[in-house]
Amino acid sequence: MSIHFHVLASGSSGNACLLDAGGFGVLIDCGLAARHLEPRLRALGLTWERIQAVLLTHEHSDHWKSSMVRQFAKLGVTVYCHPDHADAFAGMCRSFTTLRESGLVRHYEPGRRLELHAACTCVPIALDHDGLQTHGFRLEGVARRGEPWGVGYAADLGCWQPKLAQHFADVDVLAVEFNHDVAMQLASGRSPYLIRRVLGDHGHLSNEQGAALLAEVLRRSSPGRVKHLVQLHLSRDCNTAKLAQRAADRVLREHDAELAVHTTQQGRAGPSIAVGSRSAAKRRARTEALATFVQPMLPFGDR
């Protein structure tokens, strides 16, 4: 059974990732309009029918779109969200009510394991962002040869606790936020309020904070177990791929760790990662592109 993790978009203008576990597709967030997501699926050789489940992290508009909810209602796709967010979604989108009336909305609770499919289970993880409860996920299963695989996902958080690193121990793919460089943020000329919000404990992770989380996950994992780092949600105004990669590379040198570092870009889709590959990953930093997507800044994000 092949498992692939695809980043379709990551940043303040839209977020969506697809985990394909042997043909069962789990979409994490749907912050692109359907007309933008479809060509990205096609670029990966995928169709709408590949999406069988959706995990929504929270209600900010760069993480879900009404047109996507209408598409899920049309296709009969099951959508999972926290119960505290369901009424908010329904109030903003009539199609969400249609989904709920059709029995296609299911709730999750942090720490309570979900069996999404025989090929994939999920443990939601409580996070905090802008005063909202948002969520990360550990998705895992067993490959054809009996080997375990795992993906850890966390974005839109201003700080992290050791229990988050423990949740992500021994994953194959660690996808976490590297939002901003602190010096660039402070020199950005933005309003003091926005700077305080982004840098605060309920804002976004800096490169240094993301690197520290990587270090703690590596410390708690078996040597060589983590094979890929995906750097999510980079600010277009207050970060660069080079700075984010440099922060991660310092950790890899300190831990003598070899894994692939993939830096996402808001305007481009990618990476597309084969999960659970037995071949050893080489330490490298890179950006990958599959398609172009440009959209204006949304109010809850950070460019």
Buried (B, 14 or more C-beta within 10 A) or exposed (E): BEBBBBBBBBBBBBBBBBBBBBEBBBBBBBBBBBEBBBEBBEBBEBEBEBBBBBBBBBBBBBBBBBBBBBBBBEEEBBBBBBEEBBEBBBEEBEBBBBBBEEEBBBBBEEEEEBEBBEBBBBBBBBBBBBEBBBBBBBBBBBBEEEEEBBBBBBBBBBBBBEEBBEBBBBBBBBBBBBBBBBEBBEEBEBEEEEBEBBBEEBBBBBBBBBBBBBBBBBEBBEEEBBBBBBBBBBBBBBBBBEBBBBBBBBBBEEBEBBBBBBBBBBBBBBBBBBBBBEEEBEBEBEBBEBBEBEBEBBEBBBB
